[in-house]
Amino acid sequence: MRPFAYQRPGDVAGAVAMLAQAPNGTFLAGGTNLVDLMRLGVATPDVLVDVRRLTSDRIQELPDGGLRVGAAVPNSELAADQRVRRRYPVLSQALLGGASGQLRNLATTGGNLLQRTRCVYFQNLTTPCNKRQPGLGCSALEGYHRELAVLGWSEACVATHPSDMAVAMAALDAVVHTLGPDGQRTIPLSELHRLPGDAPERDTVLEHGELITAVDLPPLPLAANSRYRKVRDRASYAFALVSVAAALQVTDGQVRDVRLALGGMAHKPWRATTAEQALRGAPATADSFRAAADAELAVARPLPGNAFKVPLARNVIASTLLELTEAAP
Amino acid sequence: MIGAASTHGFLDRRTTWGHPLAWPLVVPDLAAGRKGGVDWSGRLVAAAFAPEGNWIVDVEIRLRVDGTQHRLVVDTRTTLLDALRERLGITSAKKGCDHGQCGACTILLDGRRANSCLALAVAHQDTDIVTAAGLADGQELHPLQRAFIDHDAFQCGYCTPGQLCSAVGMLQEAQAGWPSAVSRDLDADEVVLEEAEIAERMSGNLCRCAAYANIVPAIREVAGR
């Protein structure tokens, strides 16, 4: 591991100011992804600014009926929060489907969002990777495809963002609050992460030294009828091959409103807006669910080793929406 | 390079500034910024300062482990697991994968189970750390330790300290009503720790001897009390 200086400033503003002075430094929260990448030699910061005790670790009610989740709230506490379980069950389920009990205790809300989009070649210093070192080439395209993207990838990078939590938050129209050298701003969660394009080294739109301070979950009554379905190679403690976060409101057999996002499919949590548009006003039937999924997946470009993801996603979208139709109040 | 990374636990035991050539050290004006000192045990402590100041790589920290306070100087790269095992001689937490995947290093941080291989020692100075060695009350074994013996819940025993700490934390989580990925009713106030619940909640602890068939009943017995 490259030597680094460890800093624990007194407050959030101090942390932002400190990192602005350290072009090769980074923020440290729970460390479950960053420390691992540092030990692998993939991440080589020379300064760590510890923000775990600086940002809020509380979940607060917002005046509009939403919730504000502090960036330091552990994944385990967010999953267990009674309000989240009742109002946004898709988020609890997504969190509980991710990592292990030990990791969920360490991992924070902000850190979960900023875990690296990655694949096995990114994590292996012996295999070229454009994300690790731009211009080196992509080993994954001609390699092991099983966990790679089928949507929105580029010749430069075909890795997937592994967060479950972020997929649920994308479906819930969550909003990210940040503080950076240029002040505060808010970013819709579905616009926080990037598609790789020709700059796969950038996972998010955040500038250097910009810190996530909180995530807002807006009031969304239909989210009370929501679900996270994750398909993976083993029953627990594995990344998604395909995951679906869905919330559904059905009136008189018709889809009144819907939220849909996909995990394991792209370089970022994939908000399925094409499918959502196709679904609004459509009959709540297996046929229209499959048709909406097909519309979303029409732009999929599967590789030989992950072509299974397209029909898998189609089937999981349809079955999840059917389950929500049956569960609808 | 990955091989070099995996040996860093040994390199961390150096007492003066020195890094293997495989790891280029970029410290601006090192000679001008270098400063030496003597730590509590009389060993030389190396420190380096970046131009903006305060770039300290070896730092003196306090750790409270199993009820005992320790003061030691560590390289900032030292994980909690390496600090416990290599510096303090507390070898209860085990090094398995060293990447957060096997759970052999599981300890309790302020009562919550966590992987000590992914936690930096400098970041957990104000934390109450408990290893499996600190679970017993004097000569009286923790109920989970007793149950693991009664149920023959291990073969080689290497994963056992991590399994025990994880089970202690898991039972507290269940007691607090935390649901799991297999909970049928996400909104239930009370958690019933049936076999599937225990298996899911303990999925962060691998057992290469596959003693799961006895680990789950051992935990279930204590959960039922």
Interface residues (C-beta under 8 A of the other chain):
Chain A: M1 R2 P3 F4 A5 Y6 Q7 R8 Q21 A22 L28 G31 T32 V35 D36 M38 R39 L40 G41 D46 V47 L48 D50 R52 P74 S76 A79 A80 Q82 R85 R86 P89 S92 Q93 L96 G97 A99 S100 G101 Q102 L103 N105 L106 N124 L125 T126 A235 S236 Y237
Chain B: M1 I2 A4 A5 S6 H8 H19 W23 P24 L25 V26 V27 A50 E52 N54 W55 I56 V57 V59 D75 T76 R77 T79 D98 H99 G100 G103 T106 L109 R112 R113 A114 N115 L118 A119 L120 V122 A123 S166 G169 M170 E173 A176 G177 W178 P179 S180 A181 S183 L186 D187 A199 E200 R201 M202 S203 G204 N205
